[in-house]
Structure formats: C-alpha cells, structure tokens
C-alpha cells in the first residue's frame, strides 16, 4: 500500500498561467471600458434603471481594488445577504 501511494504521479494542469499582455487590460483599454460604462450608467439614471448602474459600480470596484472575478461574485453574494438582513 505504501508503494502505491509513493508511485502515484501528480496530474498535470492543462492551463499555463503565464502573465502576458493578452491577459490584462492596458491603460487605453481601461479608459475605454470606464468611459463606456460611465455613458451607460448616465443613460440608465435618466431612465431610472439600475442594471447599468450596477455594472458600472462592479467595473469600478474591480478596476480600483484589484479583486478577481470570483472575489467580486462572492462580494456580490455577501452584499445581497446583508441587504436581505438589513433593508434600507
């Protein structure tokens, strides 16, 4: 049994997580994204809609805090739970 444990090989991961310019936004792309979200947010506010405002806020939070997507999803879930327990 001990030999079986020692002889097992580790599985290789299929992904290579090498950081290069294709995996992050340069300053121009960040500004374009922020500008686009800002315009959509302003349109939404005039129509009294909330989705584009939420999207704008999530983009801003992500860009300025460095949160990963899964961390932002968890944050969104936690905010929802807090709002349910403590309505405004």
C-alpha positions as semicolon CSV with decimal commas, in nm:
position;residue;x (nm);y (nm);z (nm)
1;X;0,000;0,000;0,000
2;X;0,281;0,240;0,085
3;X;0,443;0,170;-0,253
4;X;0,117;0,251;-0,432
5;X;0,095;0,591;-0,264
6;X;0,455;0,678;-0,340
7;X;0,435;0,570;-0,704
8;X;0,130;0,775;-0,796
9;X;0,202;1,060;-1,033
10;X;0,061;1,404;-0,992
11;X;-0,183;1,519;-1,253
12;X;-0,055;1,790;-1,479
13;X;-0,263;2,101;-1,510
14;X;-0,387;2,181;-1,858
15;X;-0,351;2,553;-1,822
16;X;-0,045;2,769;-1,833
17;X;-0,093;3,081;-1,626
18;X;0,189;3,285;-1,769
19;X;0,113;3,654;-1,738
20;X;0,148;3,840;-2,065
21;X;-0,013;4,140;-2,234
22;X;-0,310;3,934;-2,357
23;X;-0,426;3,864;-2,001
24;X;-0,465;4,215;-1,867
25;X;-0,602;4,549;-1,981
26;X;-0,361;4,823;-2,080
27;X;-0,435;5,182;-1,977
28;X;-0,613;5,262;-2,306
29;X;-0,848;4,964;-2,271
30;X;-0,920;5,052;-1,908
31;X;-1,014;5,408;-2,003
32;X;-1,232;5,286;-2,290
33;X;-1,412;5,039;-2,060
34;X;-1,464;5,302;-1,791
35;X;-1,591;5,558;-2,042
36;X;-1,836;5,313;-2,196
37;X;-1,971;5,204;-1,857
38;X;-1,999;5,566;-1,744
39;X;-2,207;5,657;-2,052
40;X;-2,439;5,360;-2,000
41;X;-2,475;5,447;-1,632
42;X;-2,577;5,804;-1,715
43;X;-2,838;5,681;-1,965
44;X;-2,973;5,436;-1,709
45;X;-3,002;5,702;-1,439
46;X;-3,211;5,920;-1,670
47;X;-3,445;5,625;-1,734
48;X;-3,449;5,526;-1,366
49;X;-3,296;5,186;-1,445
50;X;-3,049;5,011;-1,220
51;X;-2,868;4,735;-1,415
52;X;-2,620;4,961;-1,594
53;X;-2,552;5,146;-1,271
54;X;-2,475;4,816;-1,101
55;X;-2,250;4,713;-1,391
56;X;-2,064;5,044;-1,374
57;X;-2,008;5,007;-1,000
58;X;-1,880;4,650;-1,036
59;X;-1,634;4,756;-1,308
60;X;-1,510;5,045;-1,092
61;X;-1,473;4,821;-0,787
62;X;-1,288;4,559;-0,989
63;X;-1,050;4,804;-1,152
64;X;-0,965;5,002;-0,842
65;X;-0,939;4,722;-0,588
66;X;-0,776;4,452;-0,798
67;X;-1,037;4,196;-0,699
68;X;-1,058;3,884;-0,912
69;X;-1,387;3,795;-1,079
70;X;-1,464;3,516;-0,832
71;X;-1,391;3,752;-0,541
72;X;-1,634;4,005;-0,689
73;X;-1,901;3,736;-0,726
74;X;-1,856;3,641;-0,362
75;X;-1,869;4,007;-0,266
76;X;-2,193;4,049;-0,459
77;X;-2,343;3,750;-0,276
78;X;-2,237;3,888;0,062
79;X;-2,386;4,228;-0,019
80;X;-2,713;4,061;-0,120
81;X;-2,725;3,872;0,209
82;X;-2,655;4,191;0,405
83;X;-2,929;4,376;0,215
84;X;-3,179;4,099;0,287
85;X;-3,098;4,102;0,657
86;X;-3,078;4,481;0,689
87;X;-3,308;4,652;0,438
88;X;-3,254;5,025;0,390
